[in-house]
Amino acid sequence: MEILFTRIDDRLVHGQVTTTWLRQYRCNSIFIIDDEVAVDSLLKKILKATAPQDVKMVILDTKKAIEMLKDNGEEKIFIITKRPRPILKLLENGMKIDSVNIGGMQPKPGSKKISKAVSVTKEDIDDFKKLAEKGIELEIRMVPTDSRIDLIKLI
């Protein structure tokens, strides 16, 4: 399996993902990695219904995702998470990710707004800093035609 694109977007799969990002990177599989979503059978059904017919969608908790991504299959993977923590865990377990696109992180209690669509908590900031220390590019962009914004400069 090859991870072609990694995105943080708490809306998970929606029009921007399926009509722009997915096609831009020509992925044939979407991996939603979220421990809470992975156990919500109704939300999983809804999300799977949003995927294009020619794209496999897998919804996993972080531990299962680490196991599956170690497979040497032919899949071209698009990873989506709600927060940076699962991506940090993937890297700590040997996954190769060069950059992370941040699309949307809605405000939560205790978060601060750093851009039009991104609000981060103290935990998010700590995780983003750890990702940056590992050499991961962290860019905010809603769609591919937007200008890149360096997340680290905003936190």
C-alpha positions as CSV (number, residue, x, y, z in Angstrom):
1,M,0.0,0.0,0.0
2,E,1.2,3.5,-0.8
3,I,0.0,6.5,1.1
4,L,-0.5,9.2,-1.5
5,F,-2.3,11.9,0.4
6,T,-3.0,12.6,4.1
7,R,-5.6,15.1,5.2
8,I,-7.0,16.3,8.5
9,D,-10.7,17.3,8.1
10,D,-13.2,16.8,10.9
11,R,-16.0,16.6,8.3
12,L,-14.2,13.5,6.9
13,V,-15.6,12.7,3.5
14,H,-17.5,15.4,1.6
15,G,-17.6,17.1,-1.8
16,Q,-14.2,18.7,-1.6
17,V,-12.6,15.4,-0.8
18,T,-14.4,13.3,-3.5
19,T,-14.4,15.8,-6.3
20,T,-11.0,17.5,-5.9
21,W,-8.5,15.9,-3.6
22,L,-9.3,12.2,-4.4
23,R,-9.1,12.8,-8.1
24,Q,-6.0,15.0,-7.8
25,Y,-4.0,12.2,-6.2
26,R,-5.7,9.3,-8.1
27,C,-6.3,7.2,-5.0
28,N,-8.3,4.0,-5.1
29,S,-8.9,3.7,-1.4
30,I,-9.9,6.1,1.4
31,F,-8.8,5.2,4.9
32,I,-10.7,7.1,7.6
33,I,-8.7,6.7,10.8
34,D,-10.6,7.6,13.9
35,D,-11.2,5.5,17.1
36,E,-14.7,6.9,17.7
37,V,-16.0,6.7,14.2
38,A,-14.7,3.1,13.8
39,V,-17.2,1.9,16.5
40,D,-20.2,4.0,15.2
41,S,-22.0,1.6,12.9
42,L,-24.5,4.2,11.7
43,L,-21.9,6.9,10.9
44,K,-19.8,4.2,9.1
45,K,-22.8,3.4,6.9
46,I,-23.4,7.0,6.1
47,L,-19.7,7.7,5.3
48,K,-19.4,4.6,3.1
49,A,-22.4,5.8,1.1
50,T,-20.5,9.0,0.3
51,A,-17.6,7.3,-1.4
52,P,-17.4,7.2,-5.2
53,Q,-18.3,3.7,-6.5
54,D,-14.8,3.1,-7.9
55,V,-13.1,3.9,-4.5
56,K,-12.8,1.5,-1.6
57,M,-13.5,3.1,1.8
58,V,-12.2,1.6,5.0
59,I,-13.0,3.0,8.4
60,L,-10.5,1.9,11.1
61,D,-9.3,2.7,14.6
62,T,-5.7,3.7,14.8
63,K,-4.4,0.3,15.9
64,K,-6.1,-1.5,13.1
65,A,-5.0,1.1,10.5
66,I,-1.3,0.6,11.5
67,E,-1.7,-3.2,11.0
68,M,-3.4,-2.8,7.6
69,L,-1.1,-0.1,6.2
70,K,1.9,-2.5,6.7
71,D,0.4,-4.6,3.9
72,N,2.3,-4.5,0.6
73,G,-0.8,-4.4,-1.6
74,E,-1.3,-2.3,-4.7
75,E,-3.7,0.2,-3.1
76,K,-3.1,3.9,-3.4
77,I,-4.3,5.3,-0.1
78,F,-5.9,8.6,0.8
79,I,-5.9,9.0,4.6
80,I,-8.4,11.2,6.4
81,T,-8.4,11.9,10.2
82,K,-10.2,14.4,12.4
83,R,-7.1,15.4,14.4
84,P,-3.3,15.1,14.1
85,R,-2.8,12.4,16.8
86,P,-3.6,9.4,14.5
87,I,-1.1,10.6,12.0
88,L,1.6,10.9,14.7
89,K,0.8,7.3,15.7
90,L,1.2,6.1,12.1
91,L,4.6,7.8,11.8
92,E,5.7,6.3,15.2
93,N,4.9,2.9,13.7
94,G,6.9,3.2,10.6
95,M,4.5,4.6,8.1
96,K,5.9,7.0,5.4
97,I,4.1,10.3,5.3
98,D,5.8,13.4,3.9
99,S,3.1,16.1,4.2
100,V,-0.3,16.6,5.8
101,N,-3.0,18.8,4.4
102,I,-5.3,20.4,6.9
103,G,-8.7,21.2,5.6
104,G,-11.0,21.9,8.5
105,M,-10.9,21.6,12.2
106,Q,-14.0,23.1,13.9
107,P,-13.8,24.9,17.2
108,K,-13.9,22.8,20.3
109,P,-13.9,23.9,24.0
110,G,-10.5,25.3,24.7
111,S,-9.4,25.6,21.1
112,K,-8.2,28.7,19.3
113,K,-8.9,29.7,15.8
114,I,-5.7,30.0,13.6
115,S,-7.3,30.3,10.2
116,K,-10.7,30.6,8.5
117,A,-11.5,26.9,8.9
118,V,-8.9,25.6,11.5
119,S,-9.2,25.7,15.3
120,V,-6.7,23.9,17.4
121,T,-6.5,22.7,21.0
122,K,-3.3,22.6,23.1
123,E,-3.1,18.9,22.4
124,D,-3.4,19.5,18.6
125,I,-0.6,22.1,18.8
126,D,1.7,19.7,20.6
127,D,1.0,17.0,18.1
128,F,1.5,19.4,15.1
129,K,4.9,20.5,16.6
130,K,5.9,16.8,16.9
131,L,4.9,16.2,13.3
132,A,7.0,19.2,12.2
133,E,10.0,18.0,14.2
134,K,9.8,14.8,12.2
135,G,10.1,16.9,9.0
136,I,6.4,16.6,8.0
137,E,5.1,19.5,5.9
138,L,1.9,20.9,7.5
139,E,-0.2,22.9,5.0
140,I,-3.6,24.4,5.3
141,R,-5.6,24.3,2.1
142,M,-9.3,23.6,1.6
143,V,-8.9,22.7,-2.1
144,P,-5.9,22.2,-4.4
145,T,-6.3,25.6,-6.1
146,D,-5.9,27.5,-2.8
147,S,-2.6,28.9,-1.7
148,R,-0.7,26.9,0.8
149,I,-0.5,28.2,4.3
150,D,2.2,26.9,6.6
151,L,0.3,25.8,9.8
152,I,3.4,26.0,12.0
153,K,3.7,29.7,11.4
154,L,0.2,30.1,12.8
155,I,0.7,28.3,16.0
